[in-house]
Amino acid sequence: MDPNPLKILLVSPEAVPFAKTGGLADVAGALPRELARLGHSVRLVIPRYGTIDGRKHGFKEWTRLAVPTASGSIGAIIEQGRLADPGVPADRNVQVLAVRHDPYFDRHGLYQEAGVDYPDNLERFAFFCRAVMELLLVLGKAAAWKPDLLHAHDWQTALCLVYLRTLYAGHLAMKGIGTLFTVHNIGYQGQFPAAEYPKTALGPELFTPKALEFYGLLNLLKGGLVFADFLNTVSPTYSREIQTAELGFGLDGVLRERRDRLVGIVNGIDVEVWNPATDQNLPGRYSGSDLSGKRACKTGLQRELKLPVRDVPLLAIVSRLTHQKGLDLVAEILPELMELDLQVALLGTGDPSYEALFRSLHARYPEKIGLRIGFDDGLAHRIEAGGDIFLMPSRYEPCGLNQLYGLRYGTVPIVRRTGGLADTVLPYSPRAVREGRATGFTVNEATPEALLSTVLLALRVYADRTEWNSLIQAGMRTDVSWARSASSYVELYRRVLAGRG
């Protein structure tokens, strides 16, 4: 328990188990719980989407707010629930505050439908951020709870940081609150036409290249980068990569200006959910000291995907089927891999062209490629457990979670040397194996040739079961828990607050 507990208000557009489109939700659901376990007082604020089962999660009305917006006052209902955690007493569970305004949030999707963004996303999330500001005022009065720090995530929450330092700067209740802005993927920025800028209710003096203007557009993410006290991304390598023209998506200059306030912290995973010794999704359980259950997982996976049950290397892929994930590289080398004695298990959904491409490859090699197009959480666990090698050749990857699952489940990862993949997988060399450090293989270039040569190297090492077992054991010993990451966030929170002093 931390002897000097902090009060932290964490604001996110999504969080597990309430609403999810990507890894952000996993972070926003896991980090508050770990902070509470460390003894900190944490509240999580999310939109109250219509897809959330309020009864299941015990949401009840807590208060009502009149939220000022550019188009006048809009009513919001604040519902209260809890982020259940068996690791802490019930009265210390993280309080969840959900901002409810059904015309904005009672929809089938969170940000889009059928791949098309909602046209009123600016109004929706400007309203959400103003509601967070009004909620801060209420928390200070009704609950006698004022946060030491506001921790906002991604472009949908960026206006919280702008409003706090502008429209609400004169409120006594806002004085001294430190701010941290976490960017999960710099490619998603919340850009809108300049004509929509008045919907933010901010003055024209902020629509400049030094603040929210971005090549003639409104850029909400940029506002967060400019106005937050500190910034962080979800891995140290990614925090450096986004300061380059190649991976900064136009904001590299802003990030370089703030590099002394930019930190990288690798995500963790829920090691209770992802635990091969207790995972109820698996046909066999196992641990680093007894891997016999992993063999049962491999056999079960082969049967589930209608692959012949044979003792050959099984390459596993669980991924969005997109260019970013390097799936075109995989598709290009698959015909050559199919000449070898191995199998591939692939679960994913995404770009229709990639879905069609892998369907055609599956039809061509049905005895060697097991394919499931779609999302299936249980199957994702079984692929992580049943595979021998986990393939993740992303062109860029802010952090990545699947390689962490692979380490946890003794499925040796092959990853591109980028972002969080570079920070979490220690590459193979004979010496690194002898010293018990190597946990996988890294690909330096995003080319089919580089990927193929690395896969062939991994297959040669796989044939030496002593070396291979060393890789498995080192991976399974790696601390991939949120406890490690949460401690790093607390250190950063204290830096933020010291910087404001």
C-alpha positions as CSV (number, residue, x, y, z in Angstrom):
1,M,0.0,0.0,0.0
2,D,1.3,3.4,-0.9
3,P,1.9,5.5,2.2
4,N,1.0,8.7,0.3
5,P,-2.1,7.8,-1.6
6,L,-3.3,10.0,-4.5
7,K,-6.7,10.9,-5.8
8,I,-6.9,10.2,-9.5
9,L,-9.7,10.9,-12.0
10,L,-9.2,8.7,-15.0
11,V,-11.3,9.7,-18.1
12,S,-11.6,7.4,-21.1
13,P,-14.0,6.9,-24.0
14,E,-14.1,3.2,-23.4
15,A,-13.2,0.7,-20.7
16,V,-13.5,-3.1,-20.1
17,P,-15.9,-4.5,-19.2
18,F,-18.3,-1.8,-20.2
19,A,-17.4,-0.8,-23.8
20,K,-14.5,-1.8,-26.1
21,T,-13.2,-1.2,-29.6
22,G,-9.5,-1.8,-28.9
23,G,-6.6,-1.9,-26.5
24,L,-7.5,1.4,-24.9
25,A,-10.4,-0.3,-23.2
26,D,-8.2,-2.9,-21.7
27,V,-5.9,-0.2,-20.2
28,A,-8.8,1.9,-18.9
29,G,-10.3,-1.1,-17.2
30,A,-7.2,-2.6,-15.7
31,L,-5.1,0.4,-14.7
32,P,-7.7,1.9,-12.2
33,R,-8.1,-1.5,-10.5
34,E,-4.3,-1.8,-10.0
35,L,-4.0,1.7,-8.8
36,A,-6.8,1.0,-6.2
37,R,-4.8,-2.1,-5.1
38,L,-1.9,0.1,-4.4
39,G,-4.1,2.1,-2.1
40,H,-5.0,5.1,-4.3
41,S,-8.4,6.6,-4.6
42,V,-9.5,6.3,-8.2
43,R,-12.7,7.3,-10.1
44,L,-13.2,6.3,-13.7
45,V,-15.4,8.5,-16.1
46,I,-16.8,7.0,-19.3
47,P,-19.7,7.8,-21.6
48,R,-22.9,5.8,-20.9
49,Y,-23.3,4.1,-24.2
50,G,-26.5,2.4,-25.1
51,T,-24.6,-0.9,-25.6
52,I,-23.7,-1.0,-21.9
53,D,-25.9,-3.3,-19.8
54,G,-26.7,-1.0,-16.9
55,R,-28.5,-3.6,-14.9
56,K,-25.6,-6.1,-15.2
57,H,-23.1,-3.6,-14.0
58,G,-25.3,-2.1,-11.3
59,F,-25.4,1.5,-12.8
60,K,-27.7,3.8,-10.9
61,E,-28.5,7.5,-11.2
62,W,-26.2,9.5,-8.9
63,T,-26.8,13.1,-10.0
64,R,-27.9,15.3,-12.9
65,L,-25.9,18.1,-14.5
66,A,-26.7,21.0,-16.8
67,V,-23.8,21.0,-19.2
68,P,-23.0,24.2,-21.0
69,T,-22.2,23.8,-24.7
70,A,-21.9,26.0,-27.7
71,S,-25.6,25.3,-28.5
72,G,-26.9,26.0,-25.0
73,S,-27.3,24.0,-21.8
74,I,-27.8,20.2,-22.3
75,G,-28.8,17.9,-19.5
76,A,-26.7,14.9,-18.4
77,I,-27.5,12.1,-16.0
78,I,-24.5,10.8,-14.1
79,E,-24.9,7.1,-13.4
80,Q,-22.7,5.4,-10.8
81,G,-21.3,1.9,-10.8
82,R,-18.3,-0.1,-9.7
83,L,-15.3,-1.7,-11.4
84,A,-15.5,-5.0,-9.5
85,D,-12.2,-6.4,-8.3
86,P,-11.8,-9.4,-6.1
87,G,-8.4,-8.2,-5.2
88,V,-9.7,-5.4,-3.0
89,P,-12.6,-5.0,-0.5
90,A,-15.9,-4.0,-2.1
91,D,-15.8,-0.6,-0.5
92,R,-12.5,0.1,-2.2
93,N,-13.7,-0.9,-5.7
94,V,-13.1,1.8,-8.3
95,Q,-16.2,4.0,-8.6
96,V,-17.3,4.4,-12.2
97,L,-19.2,7.5,-13.3
98,A,-21.0,7.3,-16.6
99,V,-22.1,10.4,-18.5
100,R,-25.6,9.7,-19.9
101,H,-27.2,11.7,-22.7
102,D,-29.0,9.2,-24.9
103,P,-29.2,11.4,-28.1
104,Y,-25.4,11.3,-28.2
105,F,-24.5,7.9,-26.7
106,D,-27.4,5.5,-27.2
107,R,-26.2,4.1,-30.5
108,H,-25.1,0.8,-31.9
109,G,-21.4,1.8,-32.1
110,L,-19.1,3.9,-30.0
111,Y,-17.6,6.2,-32.7
112,Q,-19.0,4.8,-35.9
113,E,-21.2,2.3,-37.7
114,A,-20.4,0.2,-40.7
115,G,-17.0,1.8,-40.8
116,V,-18.3,5.4,-41.1
117,D,-17.7,7.9,-38.3
118,Y,-20.7,9.5,-36.7
119,P,-21.0,13.0,-38.2
120,D,-21.6,14.6,-34.8
121,N,-18.6,13.1,-33.0
122,L,-17.2,16.6,-32.3
123,E,-20.4,17.6,-30.5
124,R,-20.6,14.2,-28.7
125,F,-17.1,14.3,-27.2
126,A,-17.0,18.1,-26.6
127,F,-20.2,17.5,-24.5
128,F,-18.6,14.6,-22.7
129,C,-15.5,16.7,-21.9
130,R,-17.6,19.6,-20.6
131,A,-19.7,17.2,-18.5
132,V,-16.4,15.9,-17.0
133,M,-15.6,19.5,-16.0
134,E,-19.0,20.0,-14.4
135,L,-18.7,16.7,-12.7
136,L,-15.4,17.9,-11.2
137,L,-17.2,20.8,-9.6
138,V,-19.9,18.5,-8.2
139,L,-17.3,16.0,-6.8
140,G,-15.6,18.7,-4.9
141,K,-18.9,19.8,-3.3
142,A,-21.2,16.8,-3.0
143,A,-18.5,14.1,-2.5
144,A,-15.7,16.2,-0.9
145,W,-13.4,14.6,-3.4
146,K,-11.0,16.6,-5.4
147,P,-8.5,14.8,-7.6
148,D,-4.8,15.4,-7.4
149,L,-4.5,14.4,-11.1
150,L,-6.7,14.1,-14.1
151,H,-5.5,11.3,-16.5
152,A,-7.2,11.5,-19.9
153,H,-6.9,9.0,-22.8
154,D,-6.9,9.6,-26.5
155,W,-8.5,12.3,-28.7
156,Q,-12.1,11.8,-27.4
157,T,-11.0,13.2,-23.9
158,A,-8.4,15.8,-25.1
159,L,-10.8,18.7,-24.6
160,C,-10.9,18.0,-20.9
161,L,-7.3,19.1,-20.8
162,V,-8.0,22.2,-22.8
163,Y,-11.2,23.2,-20.9
164,L,-9.4,22.7,-17.5
165,R,-6.7,25.2,-18.4
166,T,-9.1,27.7,-20.2
167,L,-12.8,27.9,-19.6
168,Y,-12.5,26.4,-16.1
169,A,-9.1,27.9,-15.1
170,G,-10.8,30.4,-12.8
171,H,-12.6,27.8,-10.7
172,L,-11.0,27.3,-7.3
173,A,-12.0,23.7,-7.4
174,M,-9.7,23.2,-10.5
175,K,-6.6,24.8,-8.9
176,G,-3.6,22.5,-8.6
177,I,-5.0,19.6,-10.5
178,G,-2.2,17.9,-12.5
179,T,-2.9,16.4,-15.9
180,L,-1.5,13.5,-17.9
181,F,-2.6,12.7,-21.5
182,T,-2.0,9.2,-22.8
183,V,-1.8,8.6,-26.5
184,H,-2.6,5.0,-27.4
185,N,-2.2,5.4,-31.2
186,I,-1.1,8.7,-32.7
187,G,-2.8,7.8,-36.0
188,Y,-6.2,8.5,-34.5
189,Q,-6.4,12.3,-33.9
190,G,-10.0,13.5,-33.9
191,Q,-9.7,15.9,-36.9
192,F,-12.7,18.0,-37.9
193,P,-13.3,20.8,-40.4
194,A,-12.4,24.3,-39.3
195,A,-16.0,25.4,-39.7
196,E,-16.9,23.1,-36.8
197,Y,-14.5,24.7,-34.4
198,P,-17.2,26.9,-32.7
199,K,-18.8,23.7,-31.5
200,T,-16.0,23.4,-28.9
201,A,-17.2,26.7,-27.3
202,L,-13.5,27.8,-27.2
203,G,-12.4,31.3,-28.3
204,P,-10.8,32.0,-31.7
205,E,-7.5,32.7,-30.0
206,L,-7.0,28.9,-29.6
207,F,-7.5,28.1,-33.2
208,T,-3.9,28.6,-34.1
209,P,-0.9,26.4,-35.1
210,K,0.3,26.8,-31.5
211,A,-2.9,25.2,-30.1
212,L,-5.8,23.4,-31.9
213,E,-5.3,24.3,-35.6
214,F,-3.7,21.6,-37.7
215,Y,-3.2,22.4,-41.4
216,G,-6.5,24.2,-41.6
217,L,-8.3,21.6,-39.5
218,L,-9.4,21.3,-35.9
219,N,-7.3,18.6,-34.2
220,L,-8.4,17.5,-30.8
221,L,-5.5,15.2,-30.1
222,K,-3.1,18.1,-30.7
223,G,-5.0,20.1,-28.1
224,G,-4.3,17.4,-25.5
225,L,-0.6,17.3,-26.5
226,V,-0.3,21.1,-26.1
227,F,-2.4,21.6,-22.9
228,A,-1.5,18.5,-20.7
229,D,1.2,18.8,-18.1
230,F,2.8,15.5,-19.1
231,L,2.3,13.1,-22.0
232,N,2.8,9.4,-22.3
233,T,2.5,6.6,-24.8
234,V,2.2,2.9,-24.2
235,S,5.8,2.0,-24.7
236,P,9.2,3.7,-24.5
237,T,10.2,2.9,-28.1
238,Y,6.8,4.2,-29.5
239,S,7.3,7.4,-27.5
240,R,10.5,8.0,-29.6
241,E,9.1,6.7,-32.9
242,I,6.2,9.2,-32.9
243,Q,8.7,12.1,-32.7
244,T,9.8,11.1,-36.3
245,A,8.2,12.2,-39.5
246,E,7.6,8.6,-40.5
247,L,5.4,7.7,-37.5
248,G,4.4,11.0,-36.0
249,F,1.4,11.4,-38.4
250,G,2.1,15.1,-38.7
251,L,2.4,15.8,-35.0
252,D,6.1,14.9,-34.6
253,G,7.0,18.5,-34.3
254,V,4.6,19.1,-31.5
255,L,5.9,16.0,-29.7
256,R,9.6,17.0,-30.2
257,E,8.8,20.3,-28.6
258,R,7.4,18.5,-25.5
259,R,9.9,15.6,-25.5
260,D,11.0,16.5,-21.9
261,R,7.5,15.9,-20.8
262,L,6.9,12.7,-22.9
263,V,7.2,9.3,-21.3
264,G,6.7,5.7,-22.5
265,I,5.1,3.1,-20.2
266,V,4.5,-0.4,-21.5
267,N,1.0,-1.8,-21.0
268,G,0.3,-4.9,-18.9
269,I,-2.2,-7.6,-19.2
270,D,-4.7,-9.1,-16.7
271,V,-2.6,-12.1,-15.5
272,E,-5.7,-13.6,-13.8
273,V,-7.7,-13.7,-17.0
274,W,-4.6,-14.7,-19.0
275,N,-3.2,-17.5,-16.9
276,P,-2.6,-20.9,-18.5
277,A,-2.7,-22.6,-15.1
278,T,-6.4,-21.6,-14.5
279,D,-7.8,-20.6,-18.0
280,Q,-11.2,-22.3,-18.4
281,N,-11.1,-21.6,-22.1
282,L,-8.4,-24.3,-22.5
283,P,-8.8,-28.1,-22.9
284,G,-5.7,-28.5,-20.6
285,R,-4.0,-26.2,-18.1
286,Y,-0.3,-25.9,-17.6
287,S,2.6,-23.8,-16.1
288,G,6.3,-23.2,-16.7
289,S,7.1,-26.2,-14.4
290,D,4.7,-28.5,-16.1
291,L,4.0,-28.0,-19.8
292,S,2.1,-31.2,-20.4
293,G,-1.2,-29.3,-20.7
294,K,0.2,-27.2,-23.5
295,R,0.4,-30.4,-25.7
296,A,-3.3,-31.0,-25.0
297,C,-4.0,-27.4,-26.0
298,K,-2.2,-27.9,-29.3
299,T,-4.1,-31.1,-30.1
300,G,-7.4,-29.5,-29.2
301,L,-6.7,-26.5,-31.4
302,Q,-5.8,-28.7,-34.3
303,R,-9.1,-30.5,-34.0
304,E,-11.1,-27.3,-33.5
305,L,-9.7,-25.8,-36.7
306,K,-9.9,-29.1,-38.6
307,L,-6.2,-29.5,-39.0
308,P,-4.5,-32.9,-38.9
309,V,-3.3,-33.8,-35.4
310,R,0.4,-33.9,-36.0
311,D,3.5,-32.9,-34.0
312,V,4.6,-30.2,-36.4
313,P,5.4,-26.5,-35.6
314,L,2.1,-24.6,-35.3
315,L,2.3,-20.8,-36.1
316,A,-0.4,-18.8,-34.4
317,I,-1.9,-15.4,-35.5
318,V,-4.6,-13.5,-33.7
319,S,-4.9,-10.1,-35.3
320,R,-6.9,-7.4,-37.0
321,L,-6.5,-8.1,-40.7
322,T,-5.0,-4.7,-41.7
323,H,-1.9,-3.3,-43.5
324,Q,-0.6,-1.9,-40.1
325,K,-0.4,-5.5,-38.7
326,G,1.8,-6.7,-41.6
327,L,-0.7,-9.3,-42.7
328,D,0.3,-8.7,-46.3
329,L,3.8,-9.8,-45.4
330,V,2.4,-13.0,-43.9
331,A,0.2,-13.7,-47.0
332,E,3.2,-13.2,-49.3
333,I,5.4,-15.8,-47.5
334,L,2.7,-18.3,-46.8
335,P,3.1,-20.2,-50.1
336,E,6.8,-20.8,-49.3
337,L,5.9,-21.8,-45.8
338,M,3.4,-24.2,-47.1
339,E,6.2,-26.2,-48.7
340,L,7.5,-27.0,-45.1
341,D,6.1,-29.4,-42.6
342,L,4.1,-26.9,-40.5
343,Q,0.6,-25.6,-39.8
344,V,-0.9,-22.1,-39.3
345,A,-3.8,-21.1,-37.0
346,L,-5.3,-17.7,-37.8
347,L,-8.1,-15.8,-36.1
348,G,-9.0,-12.3,-37.2
349,T,-11.3,-9.8,-38.9
350,G,-10.7,-6.5,-40.7
351,D,-10.1,-5.3,-44.2
352,P,-12.4,-7.3,-46.6
353,S,-9.6,-7.7,-49.1
354,Y,-7.4,-9.4,-46.5
355,E,-10.3,-11.5,-45.3
356,A,-10.8,-12.7,-48.9
357,L,-7.0,-13.2,-49.4
358,F,-6.8,-15.5,-46.4
359,R,-9.9,-17.4,-47.3
360,S,-8.4,-18.2,-50.7
361,L,-5.1,-19.3,-49.0
362,H,-7.1,-21.5,-46.6
363,A,-9.0,-23.0,-49.6
364,R,-5.7,-23.7,-51.3
365,Y,-4.1,-25.3,-48.2
366,P,-6.9,-26.7,-46.0
367,E,-4.6,-29.3,-44.4
368,K,-2.1,-26.7,-43.3
369,I,-4.1,-23.5,-42.6
370,G,-6.8,-23.3,-39.9
371,L,-8.8,-20.1,-40.4
372,R,-11.6,-18.4,-38.5
373,I,-12.7,-15.0,-39.8
374,G,-14.4,-13.0,-36.9
375,F,-13.8,-12.4,-33.2
376,D,-13.9,-15.2,-30.7
377,D,-12.4,-14.5,-27.3
378,G,-12.3,-18.2,-26.2
379,L,-10.6,-19.2,-29.4
380,A,-8.1,-16.4,-29.0
381,H,-7.1,-18.0,-25.7
382,R,-6.9,-21.4,-27.3
383,I,-4.7,-20.2,-30.1
384,E,-2.4,-18.4,-27.7
385,A,-2.1,-21.6,-25.7
386,G,-2.0,-24.2,-28.6
387,G,0.5,-22.4,-30.9
388,D,4.2,-23.0,-30.8
389,I,5.1,-19.6,-32.4
390,F,3.1,-16.4,-32.3
391,L,3.5,-14.3,-35.4
392,M,3.1,-10.5,-35.1
393,P,5.0,-8.6,-37.9
394,S,3.3,-5.2,-37.4
395,R,4.6,-2.2,-39.3
396,Y,4.1,-0.1,-36.2
397,E,2.7,-1.1,-32.8
398,P,2.3,1.4,-29.9
399,C,2.4,-1.5,-27.4
400,G,0.7,-4.7,-28.5
401,L,-1.0,-7.2,-26.2
402,N,-0.9,-10.4,-28.1
403,Q,2.8,-10.8,-27.8
404,L,2.4,-10.4,-24.0
405,Y,-0.2,-13.2,-24.1
406,G,2.2,-15.3,-26.1
407,L,4.9,-14.9,-23.5
408,R,2.5,-15.7,-20.7
409,Y,1.3,-18.9,-22.5
410,G,4.7,-20.2,-23.6
411,T,4.1,-19.5,-27.3
412,V,7.3,-17.9,-28.6
413,P,6.7,-14.6,-30.4
414,I,8.1,-13.5,-33.7
415,V,7.6,-9.7,-33.8
416,R,8.7,-6.7,-35.8
417,R,11.2,-4.6,-34.0
418,T,9.0,-1.6,-33.5
419,G,7.1,0.2,-30.6
420,G,6.1,-2.0,-27.7
421,L,7.1,-5.2,-29.6
422,A,10.7,-4.1,-29.4
423,D,10.3,-3.3,-25.7
424,T,8.7,-6.5,-24.6
425,V,10.4,-9.3,-26.7
426,L,14.1,-9.9,-26.1
427,P,15.6,-11.3,-29.3
428,Y,17.1,-14.7,-29.8
429,S,20.8,-15.2,-30.0
430,P,22.7,-18.3,-28.8
431,R,24.3,-16.3,-26.0
432,A,21.0,-14.7,-24.9
433,V,19.5,-18.2,-24.7
434,R,22.4,-19.5,-22.6
435,E,21.9,-16.6,-20.2
436,G,18.2,-17.2,-20.0
437,R,17.3,-13.8,-21.4
438,A,15.9,-14.4,-24.9
439,T,12.1,-14.7,-25.2
440,G,11.5,-14.6,-28.9
441,F,12.6,-13.4,-32.3
442,T,12.6,-9.9,-33.9
443,V,12.3,-8.8,-37.6
444,N,14.1,-5.6,-38.4
445,E,12.5,-4.7,-41.7
446,A,8.9,-4.8,-42.8
447,T,9.6,-7.0,-45.8
448,P,8.6,-10.5,-46.8
449,E,12.2,-11.5,-47.1
450,A,13.1,-10.4,-43.6
451,L,10.0,-12.1,-42.1
452,L,10.6,-15.3,-44.0
453,S,14.3,-15.5,-42.8
454,T,13.2,-14.9,-39.2
455,V,10.5,-17.6,-39.4
456,L,13.1,-20.0,-40.8
457,L,15.5,-19.2,-38.0
458,A,12.8,-19.9,-35.4
459,L,11.9,-23.2,-37.0
460,R,15.6,-24.3,-36.9
461,V,15.7,-23.3,-33.2
462,Y,12.4,-25.1,-32.6
463,A,14.0,-28.4,-33.7
464,D,16.4,-28.1,-30.7
465,R,13.9,-28.6,-27.9
466,T,16.5,-27.6,-25.2
467,E,17.0,-24.2,-26.8
468,W,13.3,-23.9,-27.5
469,N,12.3,-24.8,-23.9
470,S,14.7,-22.0,-22.7
471,L,12.8,-19.5,-24.8
472,I,9.5,-20.7,-23.4
473,Q,10.7,-20.6,-19.8
474,A,12.2,-17.1,-20.1
475,G,8.9,-15.8,-21.7
476,M,6.8,-17.4,-19.0
477,R,9.0,-15.8,-16.3
478,T,8.6,-12.3,-17.8
479,D,6.5,-10.0,-15.6
480,V,3.7,-8.8,-18.0
481,S,1.3,-7.8,-15.2
482,W,-0.5,-4.5,-14.7
483,A,1.1,-4.3,-11.3
484,R,4.4,-3.4,-12.8
485,S,2.9,-0.8,-15.2
486,A,0.7,0.7,-12.5
487,S,3.7,1.4,-10.3
488,S,5.3,3.2,-13.3
489,Y,2.2,5.3,-13.7
490,V,2.3,6.3,-10.0
491,E,5.9,7.4,-10.4
492,L,4.8,9.5,-13.4
493,Y,1.8,11.0,-11.5
494,R,4.2,12.2,-8.8
495,R,6.5,13.7,-11.5
496,V,3.4,15.6,-12.9
497,L,2.5,16.9,-9.5
498,A,6.1,17.9,-8.6
499,G,6.3,19.7,-11.9
500,R,3.2,21.8,-11.0
501,G,4.6,22.7,-7.6
